[in-house]
Amino acid sequence: MPTGRVKFYDVHKSYGFITPDDAKEGDKDIFVHFRELKASGLEFLREQQKVSYELKEVKGRNIASQIKLLAP
């Protein structure tokens, strides 16, 4: 299961991004949508929180799903 840190999450726009721990320069951050957070039992994320997640393809784009908070 990949891990990373929350780059940002906007509760008003209902989305954010996770920077994978194994990201190399030029790699894209992972998109997080409110629906996936809610399905994971979470309501919001804070910047720099450590998380694990699964990648899920939606409309040809990878997004984070099954998101879990990890100890810092």
TORROBA-349897 format. One record per residue (C-alpha): residue number from 1; residue in one letter; chain; x, y, z. Coordinates in steps of 0.02 Angstrom, whole numbers, padded with zeros to 5 digits, always signed. Example, Ala and Ser with C-alpha at 12.3 -4.5 7.8 and 13.67 -1.06 7.14 Angstrom:
<rec><nr>1</nr><rest>A</rest><kette>A</kette><x>+00615</x><y>-00225</y><z>+00390</z></rec>
<rec><nr>2</nr><rest>S</rest><kette>A</kette><x>+00684</x><y>-00053</y><z>+00357</z></rec>
***
This chain:
<rec><nr>1</nr><rest>M</rest><kette>A</kette><x>+00000</x><y>+00000</y><z>+00000</z></rec>
<rec><nr>2</nr><rest>P</rest><kette>A</kette><x>+00080</x><y>+00166</y><z>-00052</z></rec>
<rec><nr>3</nr><rest>T</rest><kette>A</kette><x>+00109</x><y>+00303</y><z>+00076</z></rec>
<rec><nr>4</nr><rest>G</rest><kette>A</kette><x>+00129</x><y>+00490</y><z>+00065</z></rec>
<rec><nr>5</nr><rest>R</rest><kette>A</kette><x>+00095</x><y>+00660</y><z>+00142</z></rec>
<rec><nr>6</nr><rest>V</rest><kette>A</kette><x>-00054</x><y>+00772</y><z>+00111</z></rec>
<rec><nr>7</nr><rest>K</rest><kette>A</kette><x>+00004</x><y>+00917</y><z>+00003</z></rec>
<rec><nr>8</nr><rest>F</rest><kette>A</kette><x>-00160</x><y>+01010</y><z>+00031</z></rec>
<rec><nr>9</nr><rest>Y</rest><kette>A</kette><x>-00345</x><y>+00977</y><z>+00051</z></rec>
<rec><nr>10</nr><rest>D</rest><kette>A</kette><x>-00480</x><y>+01109</y><z>+00025</z></rec>
<rec><nr>11</nr><rest>V</rest><kette>A</kette><x>-00641</x><y>+01065</y><z>+00118</z></rec>
<rec><nr>12</nr><rest>H</rest><kette>A</kette><x>-00739</x><y>+01196</y><z>+00019</z></rec>
<rec><nr>13</nr><rest>K</rest><kette>A</kette><x>-00687</x><y>+01124</y><z>-00149</z></rec>
<rec><nr>14</nr><rest>S</rest><kette>A</kette><x>-00693</x><y>+00944</y><z>-00084</z></rec>
<rec><nr>15</nr><rest>Y</rest><kette>A</kette><x>-00526</x><y>+00889</y><z>-00155</z></rec>
<rec><nr>16</nr><rest>G</rest><kette>A</kette><x>-00340</x><y>+00891</y><z>-00126</z></rec>
<rec><nr>17</nr><rest>F</rest><kette>A</kette><x>-00177</x><y>+00804</y><z>-00167</z></rec>
<rec><nr>18</nr><rest>I</rest><kette>A</kette><x>-00056</x><y>+00681</y><z>-00087</z></rec>
<rec><nr>19</nr><rest>T</rest><kette>A</kette><x>+00130</x><y>+00682</y><z>-00125</z></rec>
<rec><nr>20</nr><rest>P</rest><kette>A</kette><x>+00189</x><y>+00501</y><z>-00130</z></rec>
<rec><nr>21</nr><rest>D</rest><kette>A</kette><x>+00338</x><y>+00458</y><z>-00019</z></rec>
<rec><nr>22</nr><rest>D</rest><kette>A</kette><x>+00425</x><y>+00378</y><z>-00168</z></rec>
<rec><nr>23</nr><rest>A</rest><kette>A</kette><x>+00393</x><y>+00526</y><z>-00285</z></rec>
<rec><nr>24</nr><rest>K</rest><kette>A</kette><x>+00535</x><y>+00576</y><z>-00399</z></rec>
<rec><nr>25</nr><rest>E</rest><kette>A</kette><x>+00558</x><y>+00748</y><z>-00474</z></rec>
<rec><nr>26</nr><rest>G</rest><kette>A</kette><x>+00425</x><y>+00775</y><z>-00605</z></rec>
<rec><nr>27</nr><rest>D</rest><kette>A</kette><x>+00304</x><y>+00644</y><z>-00536</z></rec>
<rec><nr>28</nr><rest>K</rest><kette>A</kette><x>+00124</x><y>+00699</y><z>-00516</z></rec>
<rec><nr>29</nr><rest>D</rest><kette>A</kette><x>+00037</x><y>+00710</y><z>-00347</z></rec>
<rec><nr>30</nr><rest>I</rest><kette>A</kette><x>-00110</x><y>+00594</y><z>-00314</z></rec>
<rec><nr>31</nr><rest>F</rest><kette>A</kette><x>-00284</x><y>+00671</y><z>-00323</z></rec>
<rec><nr>32</nr><rest>V</rest><kette>A</kette><x>-00401</x><y>+00648</y><z>-00173</z></rec>
<rec><nr>33</nr><rest>H</rest><kette>A</kette><x>-00588</x><y>+00678</y><z>-00185</z></rec>
<rec><nr>34</nr><rest>F</rest><kette>A</kette><x>-00711</x><y>+00698</y><z>-00042</z></rec>
<rec><nr>35</nr><rest>R</rest><kette>A</kette><x>-00810</x><y>+00543</y><z>-00097</z></rec>
<rec><nr>36</nr><rest>E</rest><kette>A</kette><x>-00656</x><y>+00434</y><z>-00072</z></rec>
<rec><nr>37</nr><rest>L</rest><kette>A</kette><x>-00621</x><y>+00514</y><z>+00097</z></rec>
<rec><nr>38</nr><rest>K</rest><kette>A</kette><x>-00799</x><y>+00483</y><z>+00154</z></rec>
<rec><nr>39</nr><rest>A</rest><kette>A</kette><x>-00791</x><y>+00302</y><z>+00092</z></rec>
<rec><nr>40</nr><rest>S</rest><kette>A</kette><x>-00632</x><y>+00285</y><z>+00196</z></rec>
<rec><nr>41</nr><rest>G</rest><kette>A</kette><x>-00722</x><y>+00349</y><z>+00352</z></rec>
<rec><nr>42</nr><rest>L</rest><kette>A</kette><x>-00634</x><y>+00519</y><z>+00350</z></rec>
<rec><nr>43</nr><rest>E</rest><kette>A</kette><x>-00707</x><y>+00695</y><z>+00335</z></rec>
<rec><nr>44</nr><rest>F</rest><kette>A</kette><x>-00553</x><y>+00798</y><z>+00295</z></rec>
<rec><nr>45</nr><rest>L</rest><kette>A</kette><x>-00364</x><y>+00795</y><z>+00286</z></rec>
<rec><nr>46</nr><rest>R</rest><kette>A</kette><x>-00233</x><y>+00916</y><z>+00353</z></rec>
<rec><nr>47</nr><rest>E</rest><kette>A</kette><x>-00075</x><y>+00971</y><z>+00265</z></rec>
<rec><nr>48</nr><rest>Q</rest><kette>A</kette><x>+00075</x><y>+00859</y><z>+00299</z></rec>
<rec><nr>49</nr><rest>Q</rest><kette>A</kette><x>-00029</x><y>+00717</y><z>+00374</z></rec>
<rec><nr>50</nr><rest>K</rest><kette>A</kette><x>+00048</x><y>+00548</y><z>+00338</z></rec>
<rec><nr>51</nr><rest>V</rest><kette>A</kette><x>-00072</x><y>+00432</y><z>+00247</z></rec>
<rec><nr>52</nr><rest>S</rest><kette>A</kette><x>-00079</x><y>+00265</y><z>+00158</z></rec>
<rec><nr>53</nr><rest>Y</rest><kette>A</kette><x>-00193</x><y>+00239</y><z>+00009</z></rec>
<rec><nr>54</nr><rest>E</rest><kette>A</kette><x>-00236</x><y>+00129</y><z>-00138</z></rec>
<rec><nr>55</nr><rest>L</rest><kette>A</kette><x>-00235</x><y>+00191</y><z>-00317</z></rec>
<rec><nr>56</nr><rest>K</rest><kette>A</kette><x>-00398</x><y>+00183</y><z>-00410</z></rec>
<rec><nr>57</nr><rest>E</rest><kette>A</kette><x>-00421</x><y>+00228</y><z>-00593</z></rec>
<rec><nr>58</nr><rest>V</rest><kette>A</kette><x>-00568</x><y>+00342</y><z>-00631</z></rec>
<rec><nr>59</nr><rest>K</rest><kette>A</kette><x>-00593</x><y>+00412</y><z>-00807</z></rec>
<rec><nr>60</nr><rest>G</rest><kette>A</kette><x>-00413</x><y>+00367</y><z>-00852</z></rec>
<rec><nr>61</nr><rest>R</rest><kette>A</kette><x>-00341</x><y>+00457</y><z>-00700</z></rec>
<rec><nr>62</nr><rest>N</rest><kette>A</kette><x>-00266</x><y>+00383</y><z>-00541</z></rec>
<rec><nr>63</nr><rest>I</rest><kette>A</kette><x>-00347</x><y>+00442</y><z>-00379</z></rec>
<rec><nr>64</nr><rest>A</rest><kette>A</kette><x>-00321</x><y>+00395</y><z>-00198</z></rec>
<rec><nr>65</nr><rest>S</rest><kette>A</kette><x>-00446</x><y>+00277</y><z>-00117</z></rec>
<rec><nr>66</nr><rest>Q</rest><kette>A</kette><x>-00452</x><y>+00175</y><z>+00045</z></rec>
<rec><nr>67</nr><rest>I</rest><kette>A</kette><x>-00359</x><y>+00316</y><z>+00132</z></rec>
<rec><nr>68</nr><rest>K</rest><kette>A</kette><x>-00293</x><y>+00285</y><z>+00307</z></rec>
<rec><nr>69</nr><rest>L</rest><kette>A</kette><x>-00208</x><y>+00405</y><z>+00427</z></rec>
<rec><nr>70</nr><rest>L</rest><kette>A</kette><x>-00037</x><y>+00349</y><z>+00488</z></rec>
<rec><nr>71</nr><rest>A</rest><kette>A</kette><x>+00062</x><y>+00402</y><z>+00641</z></rec>
<rec><nr>72</nr><rest>P</rest><kette>A</kette><x>+00178</x><y>+00548</y><z>+00602</z></rec>
***
